[in-house]
Amino acid sequence: MSSRRQHIHQQPGLFGLAVIFVFGLIAPICHADEATTQFLKAYCIRCHGAKTQKADRRFDTLPNKIATLDDLERYQEIVDQLNL
């Protein structure tokens, strides 16, 4: 194994920081469009809104702009459920 690869494997935290940095650069340019907002209102808010939060998920408070890793993870959870 090359010394560079060995160095990366010895410091997994460094890789994690790199991933977070990349998401930090990409995330601010991601926006939910009007179709996404309408889809959530039509199919999700009834069970995941202000009155009811099935599975402890509340989608009516999702921001339109994915600005943090937490926002990205919340949207990814929705996509994962739709793909089941």
C-alpha positions as CSV (number, residue, x, y, z in Angstrom):
1,M,0.0,0.0,0.0
2,S,1.4,3.4,-0.9
3,S,2.3,5.7,2.0
4,R,-0.4,8.2,1.0
5,R,-3.1,5.5,1.2
6,Q,-1.7,4.2,4.4
7,H,-1.8,7.7,5.8
8,I,-5.5,8.2,4.9
9,H,-6.4,4.8,6.5
10,Q,-4.6,5.8,9.7
11,Q,-6.6,8.9,10.1
12,P,-10.3,8.2,9.3
13,G,-11.4,11.4,10.9
14,L,-9.5,13.3,8.2
15,F,-11.7,11.6,5.5
16,G,-14.8,12.4,7.5
17,L,-13.9,16.1,7.6
18,A,-13.2,16.1,3.9
19,V,-16.7,14.6,3.2
20,I,-18.3,17.2,5.5
21,F,-16.4,20.0,3.7
22,V,-17.5,18.8,0.3
23,F,-21.2,18.6,1.4
24,G,-20.7,22.1,2.9
25,L,-19.7,23.4,-0.5
26,I,-22.4,21.6,-2.4
27,A,-25.4,21.9,0.0
28,P,-26.0,25.7,-0.3
29,I,-26.7,25.4,-4.0
30,C,-29.5,22.8,-3.6
31,H,-33.0,24.2,-3.5
32,A,-36.3,22.4,-3.3
33,D,-38.4,23.5,-6.2
34,E,-42.1,24.3,-6.2
35,A,-42.9,20.7,-7.4
36,T,-41.2,19.3,-4.4
37,T,-43.0,21.6,-2.0
38,Q,-46.4,20.7,-3.6
39,F,-45.6,17.0,-3.5
40,L,-44.8,17.2,0.3
41,K,-48.0,19.1,0.9
42,A,-50.1,16.7,-1.1
43,Y,-48.7,13.4,0.1
44,C,-46.7,13.9,3.3
45,I,-47.9,16.8,5.5
46,R,-51.1,15.0,6.6
47,C,-49.0,12.4,8.5
48,H,-45.8,14.4,9.0
49,G,-47.0,17.9,9.7
50,A,-47.7,20.2,12.7
51,K,-50.6,18.1,14.1
52,T,-49.2,14.6,13.5
53,Q,-45.6,13.4,13.3
54,K,-45.6,9.7,12.5
55,A,-42.2,8.1,13.1
56,D,-41.2,11.4,14.7
57,R,-40.8,13.0,11.3
58,R,-42.1,16.5,10.6
59,F,-41.8,17.7,7.0
60,D,-43.8,21.0,7.2
61,T,-40.7,22.6,8.8
62,L,-38.3,21.5,6.0
63,P,-36.4,24.4,4.5
64,N,-36.6,25.0,0.8
65,K,-32.9,25.6,0.7
66,I,-30.7,22.6,1.8
67,A,-28.1,24.6,3.7
68,T,-26.9,22.1,6.3
69,L,-26.0,18.4,6.4
70,D,-29.0,17.9,8.7
71,D,-31.3,19.3,6.0
72,L,-29.7,17.0,3.4
73,E,-30.2,14.0,5.7
74,R,-33.8,14.8,6.2
75,Y,-34.5,15.1,2.5
76,Q,-32.5,11.9,1.9
77,E,-34.7,10.1,4.4
78,I,-37.8,11.1,2.3
79,V,-36.2,9.9,-0.9
80,D,-35.2,6.6,0.7
81,Q,-38.8,6.0,1.8
82,L,-40.2,6.8,-1.6
83,N,-37.8,4.3,-3.2
84,L,-38.9,1.4,-1.0
